[in-house]
Amino acid sequence: MKNEIIDTIDEGCANVRGVDANTTHTFKLLYRRNVYELYVNDLHVQTFVHLGKPNGTLGFILQNSDVTAWDIKLYEMSL
């Protein structure tokens, strides 16, 4: 399986400030009709539209960091 980076937040992009190391942060990813919205600490970080066909997998690549995830929940959106 090949991992392909299709979107990044780089220098000069809008992003959430105050995401400090060694601190617990909440993370939320909303997905509907190929549109992803990423929130950190309930603050909107980025919206991304994926034009390809979903294959049922999702991954994240974090650079220069150690991350522990727990209490992961998945909900169905209803609008």
N, C-alpha and C positions, 0 to 999 in steps of 0.2 A: 504494500500500500504506500503510495507516494503522497506526502504532505505538500500542498501548494498554498503559499501565502497569497491571498487574493485581496487583502486590505490591511492597512497599517495606520497607526497614529504616529506621525513623525514630528520633528521639530517644526514649529510654525502652524501646526494643526490645533484646532480647539480641543481642549481636554480638561479633565477634572483636576483641580489643584487640591493639595492636601491629602493625597494618598501616600501616607507616610509608611516607612518600613516598620516592621515589628508591631503592627497595629492591625486589629481585625476590621475588615471592610465587608460590606454587603455587595453582592454582585447579582444583577438581574439581566437576563437576556430574553427579550420578547421577539417572537417570530410569527409572522402572518403573511401569507401569499408572497413569499420570497423577499420580504422586508424584515431585516433584523434591527432591533433597537437595543443598544447596550447602556446599562445604568450601573454606576458605582456609587454606593451610599445614597441611593435614590436620586442621583443627579445624572441627567442624560449626558452620555459621553459621545455617542456616535450613532448615526443611522446608516445602514448599508443595504443596498439592493443587490441581490444575487440573481443574475440573469440566466444562469444555468439551471438544469433540472436537478432538484434535490436528490441526494442518494441515501439519505437517512443517517448520515454521520455528521458530527460537528466536533471540531477540535480547536484548541487555543495554543498558541506558541508564545511563551513569556520569556523575554530576554533579560538576563542579569537579575534573576529573581528566584526565590524559593516560595512555593505556594502550597498550602494545605487547604483542601476543600472538604467540607462536611455538611451534613443536613441538606443535601441536594434534593430539590423537589421539582417535579415537572407537572405543569398544569395545562389544561386545554383552554385556549382563549375562546371566548364567546362575545361577539359584538353585534 
